[in-house]
Amino acid sequence: MDWVKIVYSFILLVCGILIFVSSSSRKGDERKKFINTKAQSYSFMIVIGVLILDVVESIYRTFQGKSSYDGNGISPLMFLTMISVIYFITFLMYRKKYGD
């Protein structure tokens, strides 16, 4: 049974090395990576801003004596939709600005 674990670990190691080598050997995608990175960083800043505003609102409600959770927090579905739309719009903007 131990030899199965060794063979499985060896196969995983070889696959990991192949994935690392193949992903790092692709050249010519610098502009595409740059556009993706810019869109992701902008979306990340927006997400952090929204979460900070939600925390500040929760703190404000706590100091006002109201319940910090009244069932009207951030809806996960709306939050994910907002993130997706922001990423898509910024991706299109940066692709138009820096792309072909």
Beta strands, then each sheet from edge to edge (+ up, - down):
end
